[in-house]
Amino acid sequence: VDPAETGAVWRLQLVGPSGRTVTLRREELLTMAMVSEELPIACVEGWSTSQRWTGVRLRELADLVGGADVDSVFVESLQKGGAFSTHSLSGRQVRAARTLLALKVNGVDLSLDHGFPARLIVPAAPGVRNTKWVRTMTFGRPV
């Protein structure tokens, strides 16, 4: 990921099932209702760790574009190509209280390596499915 894309120019784009689009700067996300959750990440390489993640519930972001009751969300990263540059979550994962768009870990801003400016944290999902450097979330069909 090019660090120049993660600074002041970064925007999160939310697209709802009807096409409604909202674009947010990181500063705007930080003014939203923040929650903190102690959640593990288990890597497919065999290691795991638990950290305190702080961010915005995914369901609140979905609400902004009329996507609260969708069947899925398609997440795109700033990462160019590769198997983990995109990922889909189920509607159940979108609505789960502990699924976050994380902005901080252990009380400090994410580092670039941890996915700054924003990354997904999805309970019980393998670490590779907790997309880093999130840029776009497209919420699918209503259920």
N, C-alpha and C positions, 0 to 999 in steps of 0.2 A: 504494500500500500504506500502510495506517495504521501509523505507527511504534509505536503502543501494542500492536499485535498481534505485534511482532517482539521484544519484550523478555522479561521474566521469565515472561510468560504463554504464550509460544510453546511448542508441543509438536510433535514430529514423530510422526505416526501411520503405522505400518507394518501392512499387512493382507496376510496370506498367502492362498494359494489355497484353504485349508480354512477360512478365516475367522479363524484365529488372529491376534490383534492385539497389537502392542507399541507403547507410547507412550513416547517418550524426550524428556527435556529436553536443551537444548544442552550443558549441563555433563556430562551422561551420554555424549553423543556424543564429547566431547573426551577422555574417559577410554578410549575404544576405540582399537584399533590405527590410528594415523594414518599416511598415506603422503603424499608430496609428488611431484608430477609437473609437469614443464615442458610445458604444453599451450597450443596456440594457440586463439584464438577468431576466427572469420572472420564478419564481419557481412554481411548481405545488402545493406547500403548501400555496400559496397565497401572497408571498412577491415578490417584484421586486426591482432592483437597476440598476443604470447606472454607468459604469466605463469606464476609458480610457484604452483600450487594445492595446498592441503593439506586433507585430509579423510579420510573413511571410504570404503573401496571399496563400491560398491553391492552387490556379491555378498555381502559380509559382513552388510549390512543384510538382504538377502534371506534369508540363512541363519537369522536370528533368528525368522522367521515361516514357515519351511519352504518358502521360495520360491526355492531355489538353482537348480532346474531348470525354470524357467517359460518360457513362450513370449513373455511381455511384462511390462511394468510400466506402470501408468497413474499419472502424476504430477500432483498438483494443487498449485497455488500459492495464497498468500494474496491474490494479485492478484484483484480482483473483475472477472470477465468479461474479454472481450478474447480475441484469437486465441492468445495465448501464456500463458494462465492454466492450461492443461492441456497435457499432452503424453504420448505413449506411446513407450516404447523397446522394442526387440526383446529377446528373451531373450539373444541374443548380446551385445548392448550391456550388459545387466545383469551378465553373467558376465565381461566384459572387465576385465582387471587395471587398466586406466587410467581406467575410468569411476568418478567420485567423486561423493559428496555433499560438496562443498567447504564448509569452515568458515572458511578463511583464504586470503588471496592475498598472495604475496610476504612471508610471515611475519607478517602482521597480520590481525586479524579482518576479515572482509568489511565493507565499508561498506553502508549501506542501499541505495545506488544499485547496488552489485555483488551484491545479493541477500541481505544479512544477514537472518536468522541462518544460512541454508543454501541452497545452490544446486547444481544439477547441473553437472558438467563431463564432457562426452562427447566423446572424441576423434573428429575428422572430422565432427562434427555442426555445422551452422550455428549461429551465436551465439544466434539466437532459439529454438533447440531445447535450450539449456542453461538450463532453467527456473530462475528466481530465486524466492526466498521460499518454498521448498518446505514444504508442510504435511502432505501425505498421499502415500504410495506404496502402491498396491494391486497386488500381484504376481499375475499371471494364472495360467492353467492350466499344470499340469506338461506338459513335452514328452515 
